[in-house]
Amino acid sequence: MTRGLERSRARGRRGVTQSPVNHRITQSLHHTIRHREGGFTLIELLVVVSIIVILATVGMTQYRQSVIYSREGVLKEDLFRLRDAIDQYYADKGQYPSTLDALVSDGYIRKIPDDPFTKNNSSWQTVPAEPDPNNPTAEAGVYDVKSGSDATAIDGTKYAEW
């Protein structure tokens, strides 16, 4: 009986004996694990690269949309400020400014802002005022201002119509 106990301890060293089949499976598993420790398979690399490409594509699309949204916001704000300055000029002087530069020279705005889509301040399209029936010889002046861009907004309207 003690010899059988010594044999089982000699085989398993943990008090548990392994059959020859289990021993082969364990050896094969250890060999597979040792073999895989060297790197990744081609399929694993392709899956990871594909996921990265998909995430980058989604990120770039969101980035481009956010840039357009921000430019549209700047355009709306610039149009609001320019139109407000034109209205203040008219309220103070009783006539519309002859050009947008008159708003700057008379101190209603510091400078003419750059159109965010054309990237310059000379592309603004001005809308002339109706002639004054009391003074037909007076210059009509600038009644409204619009963007000089011919691009289409996200909502489908033209920036020049805002």
Secondary structure, DSSP 4 states (H G I P E B T S, - for coil): -HHHHHHHHHHHSSS----HHHHHHHHHHHHHHHHHTT---HHHHHHHHHHHHHHHHHHHHHHHHHHHHHHHHHHHHHHHHHHHHHHHHHHHHSS--SSHHHHHHTTSSSSPPPPTTT-SSS-PEEEEPPPPSS-TTS---EEEEE-----B-TTS-BGGG-
